[in-house]
Amino acid sequence: MKKSYKIEVDCANCANKMEEAAKKTPGVKDAVVNFMTLKMNVEFEEGQDAKTVMEAVRKNCKKIEDDCEIYL
């Protein structure tokens, strides 16, 4: 399953860090952050609950860039 989320991030470098943090989150098969459109596209592993996984993604991203936001 793939979903798209609106994000808020200050710079392209921070967006890259968010992408890497999302990819390392259990339950995420792949993630792509587009700084220009302020979107995060996430592909979830089979059988994963998107809401639960995205809460973990948000937590991981906040560790790297505390003023970023992912609108769930």
Secondary structure, DSSP 8 states (H G I E B T S, - for coil): -EEEEEEE-S-HHHHHHHHHHHHTSTTEEEEEEETTTTEEEEEE-TT--HHHHHHHHHHHHHHH-TT-EEE-
